[in-house]
Amino acid sequence: SAGRPPTSPVPRLWARLPPRQTSTAPTSPPRRRRPPAWPPPPPSPTPPSRPRKLIIIDGHSLAYRAFYGLPHVDRHGKPSFSTAGGTYTNAVYGFANMLIKLVTEFEPATVIVAWDVGGETERRKEFAEYKSQRPPMPDLLSEQWPHFMPLVEAFGFTNVSMQGYEADDVIGTLSKWASDAG
């Protein structure tokens, strides 16, 4: 075994190659390379870069718009958008379509979706009656609510929320930071 190569479970690729053919034709002299031009030519003009677009969305507002924009039942009283199990999906479907339209029309570099966290906010501390006249979230929308944030992430977008602040406050802060950053 002194002169034998070690055996390997992986076949050697070089053993599978056809034998190298040698040419009997006379070889031509090597080609001379042309020296590089000096001075080098100026760089070609580059097209102006497109501005990077940042879009910040109020997630609650868009979800409500999707929910009320697509009826959950048709004119015969049957669910218009639902799963085979009967779960309504009109708001999720509408929300997804709005995100698709946003991407195709505006081609943003970054999309951030701000969400209200709920609970006590700075505005409610200052004004107890703030949003007290609003009705509670409809049951059909609250059933679809757990799907919005994962949907945003599936698009590759970022969800943002901050305890004690509403989405409007977060949007204002992010807009100011983006404006200051250029």
C-alpha positions as CSV (number, residue, x, y, z in Angstrom):
1,S,0.0,0.0,0.0
2,A,3.1,2.3,-0.1
3,G,2.6,3.5,-3.6
4,R,-1.2,3.4,-3.8
5,P,-3.2,6.6,-3.2
6,P,-5.6,6.4,-0.3
7,T,-9.1,5.3,-1.2
8,S,-11.8,7.9,-0.8
9,P,-15.5,7.5,-0.9
10,V,-15.7,10.5,-3.1
11,P,-14.7,9.8,-6.7
12,R,-11.9,11.9,-8.0
13,L,-13.1,14.2,-10.7
14,W,-9.8,14.2,-12.5
15,A,-10.0,10.5,-13.0
16,R,-13.2,11.0,-15.0
17,L,-11.8,13.6,-17.3
18,P,-10.8,12.4,-20.8
19,P,-7.1,12.2,-21.4
20,R,-5.4,15.5,-22.5
21,Q,-4.8,15.7,-26.1
22,T,-1.6,17.2,-27.3
23,S,-1.5,19.1,-30.6
24,T,1.1,18.4,-33.2
25,A,0.3,21.7,-35.0
26,P,3.0,24.4,-34.8
27,T,2.3,26.9,-32.1
28,S,1.8,30.5,-33.0
29,P,3.9,33.2,-31.4
30,P,2.3,34.7,-28.3
31,R,0.1,37.7,-28.8
32,R,1.4,41.0,-27.6
33,R,-0.9,42.9,-25.4
34,R,-1.7,46.4,-26.3
35,P,-0.5,48.8,-23.5
36,P,-3.3,50.6,-21.7
37,A,-4.3,54.0,-22.9
38,W,-2.7,56.8,-20.9
39,P,-4.2,58.8,-19.5
40,P,-7.2,56.5,-18.9
41,P,-10.4,57.6,-20.5
42,P,-12.8,59.6,-18.3
43,P,-15.4,57.5,-16.5
44,S,-18.6,57.2,-18.4
45,P,-21.3,59.5,-17.1
46,T,-23.5,57.6,-14.6
47,P,-27.2,58.2,-14.6
48,P,-28.4,60.2,-11.6
49,S,-29.4,57.9,-8.8
50,R,-33.0,57.7,-8.0
51,P,-33.9,59.2,-4.6
52,R,-34.4,56.7,-1.9
53,K,-38.1,56.6,-0.9
54,L,-39.2,56.1,2.6
55,I,-42.9,55.4,3.2
56,I,-44.4,55.4,6.7
57,I,-47.9,54.0,7.1
58,D,-50.4,54.2,10.0
59,G,-51.2,50.5,10.2
60,H,-54.5,50.9,12.1
61,S,-55.8,53.4,9.6
62,L,-54.9,51.2,6.7
63,A,-56.5,48.1,8.3
64,Y,-59.7,50.0,9.0
65,R,-59.8,51.3,5.5
66,A,-59.3,47.8,4.1
67,F,-62.0,46.4,6.4
68,Y,-64.6,49.0,5.4
69,G,-63.5,49.1,1.8
70,L,-64.3,45.5,1.1
71,P,-67.6,44.2,2.4
72,H,-67.4,41.1,4.4
73,V,-70.7,39.7,2.9
74,D,-72.0,39.9,-0.6
75,R,-75.5,41.1,-1.6
76,H,-76.9,37.6,-0.8
77,G,-75.5,37.6,2.7
78,K,-72.7,35.1,2.0
79,P,-69.1,35.8,3.1
80,S,-67.4,37.6,0.3
81,F,-63.8,37.0,1.5
82,S,-63.3,34.1,3.9
83,T,-61.3,30.9,4.3
84,A,-62.7,27.4,3.8
85,G,-63.3,27.3,7.5
86,G,-65.4,30.5,7.4
87,T,-62.9,32.9,8.9
88,Y,-63.4,36.4,7.3
89,T,-60.4,37.7,5.4
90,N,-61.7,40.9,3.7
91,A,-59.6,43.2,5.8
92,V,-56.4,41.1,5.4
93,Y,-57.0,40.8,1.6
94,G,-57.6,44.5,1.2
95,F,-54.6,45.4,3.4
96,A,-52.4,43.1,1.3
97,N,-53.7,44.6,-2.0
98,M,-52.9,48.1,-0.7
99,L,-49.4,47.1,0.2
100,I,-48.9,45.6,-3.2
101,K,-50.2,48.7,-4.9
102,L,-47.9,50.8,-2.8
103,V,-44.8,48.8,-3.8
104,T,-45.7,48.7,-7.5
105,E,-46.5,52.4,-7.8
106,F,-43.9,54.0,-5.6
107,E,-41.1,51.5,-5.5
108,P,-40.0,52.5,-2.0
109,A,-36.6,51.7,-0.5
110,T,-38.0,51.3,2.9
111,V,-41.5,50.9,4.3
112,I,-42.4,51.3,8.0
113,V,-45.8,50.5,9.4
114,A,-46.6,52.2,12.7
115,W,-49.2,50.7,15.0
116,D,-51.0,51.9,18.1
117,V,-50.2,49.8,21.1
118,G,-53.3,50.5,23.0
119,G,-53.7,51.3,26.7
120,E,-52.8,54.6,28.3
121,T,-51.2,57.2,26.0
122,E,-49.8,60.6,26.6
123,R,-52.7,62.2,24.9
124,R,-55.3,60.4,27.1
125,K,-53.4,61.5,30.2
126,E,-53.7,65.1,29.1
127,F,-57.3,64.8,27.7
128,A,-59.4,62.1,29.2
129,E,-62.1,62.4,26.6
130,Y,-59.7,61.8,23.7
131,K,-61.2,59.2,21.3
132,S,-63.9,58.4,23.9
133,Q,-66.6,58.8,21.2
134,R,-65.2,56.1,19.0
135,P,-67.0,52.8,18.8
136,P,-65.0,49.7,19.7
137,M,-63.3,47.7,17.0
138,P,-65.8,45.5,15.1
139,D,-65.6,41.8,16.0
140,L,-64.9,40.7,12.4
141,L,-62.0,43.1,12.2
142,S,-60.6,42.0,15.6
143,E,-60.7,38.4,14.4
144,Q,-58.4,39.4,11.5
145,W,-56.2,41.7,13.5
146,P,-53.5,39.0,14.5
147,H,-52.6,38.7,10.8
148,F,-51.7,42.3,9.9
149,M,-48.2,42.5,11.5
150,P,-47.0,39.1,10.2
151,L,-48.3,40.2,6.7
152,V,-46.3,43.4,6.9
153,E,-43.2,41.4,7.8
154,A,-43.9,39.0,4.9
155,F,-43.6,41.9,2.6
156,G,-40.2,42.7,4.1
157,F,-41.4,45.9,5.8
158,T,-40.8,47.0,9.4
159,N,-43.5,47.1,12.1
160,V,-43.0,49.9,14.7
161,S,-44.9,50.7,17.9
162,M,-44.1,52.4,21.2
163,Q,-45.9,51.9,24.5
164,G,-47.6,55.1,25.6
165,Y,-47.6,56.7,22.1
166,E,-50.0,56.5,19.2
167,A,-49.0,55.6,15.7
168,D,-49.4,59.3,14.7
169,D,-46.7,60.3,17.2
170,V,-44.4,57.6,16.0
171,I,-44.9,58.6,12.4
172,G,-44.2,62.2,13.2
173,T,-41.0,61.3,15.0
174,L,-39.8,59.0,12.2
175,S,-40.6,61.6,9.6
176,K,-38.6,64.2,11.4
177,W,-35.6,61.9,11.8
178,A,-35.8,60.9,8.1
179,S,-36.0,64.6,7.0
180,D,-33.1,65.5,9.2
181,A,-31.0,62.6,7.8
182,G,-31.7,63.7,4.3
